[in-house]
Amino acid sequence: MINLVKPDLLRAFVTAYVADYPSRTGARGIWRKPLLATARADERFHILPRIAAPDHALPQDLLPSAKSVVVFFIPFVKELALENHKGDIPCRNWGLAYESTNRLINSLCRHIGSYLEGLGYTAALTPATHNFDPVRLVSRWSHKHLGYLAGLGRFGVNAQFITPSGCAGRLGSLVTDADLGDSPLVLDKELCLHKNGHKCLVCVDRCPVGAVSPQGIDRQLCWERLQWNLAETVELLGLEETTHVCGKCQVLVPCSLHAPKGG
């Protein structure tokens, strides 16, 4: 089969879809231009059970004929980050943005799948969120680790995923039997200022419960805070039962909206 789709064409498709989504659905326009990277579904992904979770799926587990992994990042607008910076409790719009962006990601993945199928390929999709083990607090399909291996970004001290457009946003991914090759956006070893030997650790200071330290993140303490936010705060009252949000370590830090200089 002649390969009818290239990474740049897929990026253009995703960019147009995200740009048009608010007018089509009535959703609030809270997103900047998305980023997308592709990677061959080769042996590099065999490391996932070691670096993510022992039972993390491989691309071929989702699609036996998989040839490529596609990972995209949809960054939030600055105004949303500014709003969520205030205080220790996430603002309601941050929770609503989480829900709205999950709907966008799921819709976008379906439309990418349809787009690829229209060209004669097959795609396998995964949900935007909550495909994780609630006991071990690790994902069985980690968009962040897939993005790392595909060259979409790098991990920060706070375990957030830093891309050329920052870490304030959300990730999605899928696999396909279209051979898209490798199209990384990041080749640097690290983007986090602290990991590159610069003075920062702003994300450590931003965490309201001390779950973030120079050594990384206390997943259990973070998870308990996310659950508390949803159950106990007026700001998130009535939101979906899976809307576990905080975002304080993602907003108004050097890596919020772009890869920090010096990173």
N, C-alpha and C positions, 0 to 999 in steps of 0.2 A: 504493500500500500504506500502510495506517495504521501509523505507527511504534509497535511494541509494546514497545520496550525503550528505557529511559532510562539515563543514566549512574549514577544512584543505584541502580537495580535491578541493574545490572551490578556495581557496587561491593559490594552486599549478597551477590550470588552468589559473587564472588571471596572475600570475607571468610569466608563460611560454608565454602567449599571448603577454604581454607587452615586454618581452625580444626579441621575434621574430618579433615584429611589424616593426622595421626599415628595416630589411632585406627583409621582404615581400612587403613593400610599397615604399621603398626608402626614408622614412622619416628620418630626422636627429635624431640620438640617444641622446635624451636629458632627459631621464627618469631613475630614480633609481628603485629599487625593490618596487612594490606597496604593500600597506597595505589593509586589508579587515576585516570588522567586520560584524557580523550578529546579529539580534535581533528578538525575537518573535514579531509579529505584534499585540501586546496586548494593554491594556488600557494606557500604558505609552505614546503612541503616541497621545492620545486624548488631550494632552496639547499643541499640535502644533498650533492650532488657537490662543492660548494665548501668546505663546513665539515667534512665527514666524510671522504669518499673520492671520487675522480673517477668510480669505477664503482659508487657507492652506488645501490642500487635505490630507485625511487620507489614509493609505495603502489600506483599503477596498474600497475607492473611485476609486482607480486605478484597483484593482483586488478584487472583492467581496469575493473570496475564499482565500485571502492572509493570509499566516501563518508566513511569515518571511520578514524582510527588510534586504537588503544587501547594504552596503555602502563601497566604496573603495576610496583610496587616491593614486594618482600617483605623487610622488615627483620628482622635477626637479634636475638635476645634479648641483653640486657646481659651475661649470664653467659658467653656464647660470646666476646664481644668482650674481656672481662676475661681469659679464658683465653689468647687469642691475643696479648695484649699482652706476655707474658713473653718476653724474649730476642729474638734476631734471626731465629730459625727459626720458621716457622708451626707451631702445634700440630696434632696429627693430627686433632683434631675440627674444625679450620677446613677442612682438606682434605675431610673426610667431609661437612661442611656444604655445601661447594661441590658435591659430587656429588649429595647428597640434594636440594639446592635446584634443581639443574638438572633432576632427575627431576620434582620438584614443578611447576616452570614448564612443562615440556613436557606433563605431564599436565593441568595447569590450562588451558593453551592449547587442548588438544584438547577439553576439556569446555566451555570458553567457545564454541568453534566449534560443538559439538553443541547447546548451549543456543540459540545464534543461529539455527542451522539449523532447530531445532524451532519457531522463530517465523517461519520463512520467509525467512531471510537467508542469505548466504554469507559465509564467513570464510576468510582465507588465513593460514597459520601459518608461523612461522620457529623454528629451534632456539634454545635458551637461550644457547648459546655456540659458539665455534669456527666462526663463519661469516666469518672474517677472512682477509686476505691475509698469509701467514706471512713474506713478504719485506718488504712495506711496513708491516706491523703495524697495519693499519687495517681496520676492519670494513666489510663490504659491506652490512650491515644493522645499524646501530648503535642499540641500544636507548637508549643515553644521549642521542644526538643527537635521536632521536625524542621522548624524554621532555622534552628541553629545549624543543623546538618545541611540544609539547603542554602545557607548563606544569606538569610534574610535579616539576621541580627545576632546579637550576643546577650548573654545573661548579665544582669547587674547584681550588686551585692544583695539587693532586696528580692532576688529571684524573678524580678520583672524582666521582660524581654525588650532590649534596646535595639531599635531599628534606625535607619537614617532619618525617619520621621518621629523619633522618640519612642517612649514606652506607654504613653497615655492613649490607649486604644485597645482593640481586640483582634485576635487572630482566628483564621479559619484555614482548613486544608482539605485536600482530596487526593485520590490517586487515579491514574488513568493509564490505559494501554497506548496512548499517543506518546511517541518518543520526542519529548520536548528538550532533552539535553539539560545541561547545567547552565543556569543563568543567575549566579549569585549577585547580590547587591552589596555584600560586605565580605571583604577578604581579610580585614584586620583580625588579629587574635582576640582583642578585647575592645569594647567601646566604653565600658564603665570607667570613669575617671579614677576611682580608687584602685581598681584592678590594674590600671595602667601606671600606678605609682604617683598619682596626683592627689592633692588634698581635696576631700569632698565629704563623703558619708552623710550628706544631707538627708538621704532616705532613712538613715538610722535615727536621726533626730525627729523625723516626721512621724514615725510610727507611734500611735497613741498608747500602745500597750507594751512597747519594748520587745516586739517580736522580731525586729530586724537588728542584727549586730554586724560588726565587721566580718564575722565568720559565716554570715548567711542569715537564713530565716528559720525561726521556730514555727514549723508548719502547724503544730497543734495549737499554739497560742494564737496564731493568726486566724485559724479556722474557728476557734471559740469566739473571737471578736466578731468575725463575719456573721456568725449565727446570732450573737447578742445584738448586733446592729439591726438585724431584720426583726427579731422578736421583741425588742425592748424600746426601740426609738420611735418617736412620733414621725420623724422624717421619712421613714421607710414603711410606715403603716399601710397595710393593704396591698403591698406589692407581692409579686409572685413568690411562692415558697422556695424557689431556687435562686432568688435574687440575694445572694450573699456577696455584699460589696463593702468596700472601704475606700481604697484608692489613695489614701493619704500619702503613701510613699511613692506615688506616681505623679503627683501634681506639684508644680512649682519647685521641681528639683532640676538640676542641669540637664538631665536626659528626658525630661517630660515630652518635649515637642520636637527634638532633633537629637542627633548624636552629638554629645558635648565636644567642644573644641579641646584638643589635647587628648581626646579619647582615641 
